[in-house]
Amino acid sequence: MSMEFLVATGIGALTAAGLYLILLRRTFPVVIGLSFLSYAVNVFLFTMGRLTIDLPPIVDKAAPGYTDPLPQALVLTAIVITFGMTALIVVLSLRAFLETGADDVTLVVPADEEVAGQASDEASS
Amino acid sequence: MTTAWLIAPVAVPAMTAAILVLALRHSLNGQRIVSIAATAFQLAVAIGLYGLAGDGEPRAYLLGNWPAPFGIVLVLDRLTATMLLLAGVLAFGVVLAALGKWDRRGRHFHALFQFQLLGINGAFLTGDLFNLFVFFEVLLIASYGLMLHGGGAARLKAGFHYVAINLIGSTVFLFAVGLIYATTGTLNMADLALKMPQVATSDQALLAAGALLLLTVFAIKSAMVPLHWWLPPTYGSTSPPAAALFAIMTKVGAYSIIRVYTLIFGADAGALAGIAAPWILPAGVLTLVLGTVGVLANRSMVDLVCYSLIASMGTLLIAIGLASADGLAAALYYAVQSTIVSAALFLLAGVLKQDAEGRAPLLAPLPQPAFLLALFYFLLAIAMVGMPPLAGFIGKLLILEAGREAAQTAVVWTAILVTSLLLIVGFARTGIRIFWTATPPAKGELPPTAPVVPTLVVGGMIAAVAGLSLFAGPVMDDMTAVAEQLLSPQRYTATVLESHAPPGPVGD
């Protein structure tokens, strides 16, 4: 089996797992799913410079060629950004869980606020 | 003004935000003064840059003096200057309207506000696809903070959806960027435009996939149906000034569509020329129709404004989808006026306490001066639905006119004209509910007074829209020049790729 096939299958499996988890209705699997998707895209970006072995990422007269360093720089940026975003969404889901007592992703407003909401809805109808 | 000023719309908010967080974190009044001064300065710079771009010559600023396509460039052309000016005007109004009530709800409002401006200005200026991704992220992470500012359970719930959909959007953006880099070997937009006809036939399917994935990302940003559903809960549950500023974020999506699909996938792109146009126009019609249905079904004024924003994005996307010079010029005119009008409507909803957070019932006593507020609502509704004499009417008329030569005239005209009528019904119904069925204040109680500054800002924005209507001729001349510059991008690519760094002090 070639390296391309293995890497491509890995990216596919990560993406599929990520998509499945995102569609669940609890915040925890959604966050894990988003992480899977970001891992998939990081590997994907990396392979966009083509898979090569034993080549330096800079032009070296002694080496027979070089691997493209730019995708590696892009991956580094993408990792930093998605890491920050994942941290944010983890904090956000924790706060939502602590304030509402449920880790559901639906937009249902919890009981005490619902009373106020219904009051205004009734008034408007 | 020289080319060096191109960095100012990015550098000024970045520095200001850092100062606000580090030096002024305990002084709200200090934060306000610095934030207003910085926003006013950015507005002045935007006016200057608009004048600079007025000669029709694109200008490139090489970051770190690395020549394109190896380094990142900021590019100023007429379109960028127009969007920067719009962002500057809107930001100045919103920062004033946020004073007093809203910026006290939580900490760091002004710092987040400046970071948001950094992202918006950067996205308009950058000439590099990956850098566009980075500025999108800056803009988004600041918007998460602004959206959640003040907290509350409903806001947290809607915030989770907003963050999740945008994280998925960022992932798709990276997939698209990866595909485009793999097939062309560059991410500089001007360089991409030149490389596009040379892409090998075997790679064109991959590149097309990348191009359309990119359209998906911009569709999320610009609330294009079926990717619009995140907008009403998000904008509806955040504070009115934040929602008013967010009115320009959908236009960042529209700007990106215009930029990428005229410059990179424009007429000279060989096999992939005009790849997005067959998708944008039908999606625009659907967006307009569903936005209108939302307007008719609204339960609160904030709902009404959110869905009318979606409907206006539909109209805008239809004009972009026409893919002609007239269509683009009309789209830009419409975009400018609809941004200001929807921002003013969000602020007015806050003044009338019809926001999700205040949960003021629709039948509460109206704040005074009720007559003035009703007049403002009336004028903004006229502008939003597109009735004469305000700019919304002129914008829609121009779009209809531009659609006359298109192949889909019947669809475009029917969609715009029928939805306009339904929008009138929706706005009239909500207006009646708010202003004519309000209960008088209880005996011996004084009616609440409207906050002065936000009311004045709404008035100022209405004056700006009136100005756009009065000077529609000169404004349209400018917009036509923008569209012509967009449709002949040779000057743009030449400027970017032939810009040479001035000799620096080091190494000479």
Interface residues (C-beta under 8 A of the other chain):
Chain A: I22 T27 V30 L34 L37 S38 A40 V41 F44 L45 M48 G49 R50 L70 P71 L74 T77 A78 I81 T82 G84 M85 T86 L88 I89 L92 S93 R95 A96 E99 T100 V105 T106 L107 V108 V109 P110 E113 A116 G117 A119 S120 D121 A123 S124
Chain B: F130 V134 E137 I141 Y144 L148 G151 A153 A154 L156 K157 A158 G159 F160 H161 V163 A164 L167 I168 S170 T171 L174 F175 V177 G178 L179 Y181 A182 P233 R299 S300 R359 A360 P361 L362 L363 R433
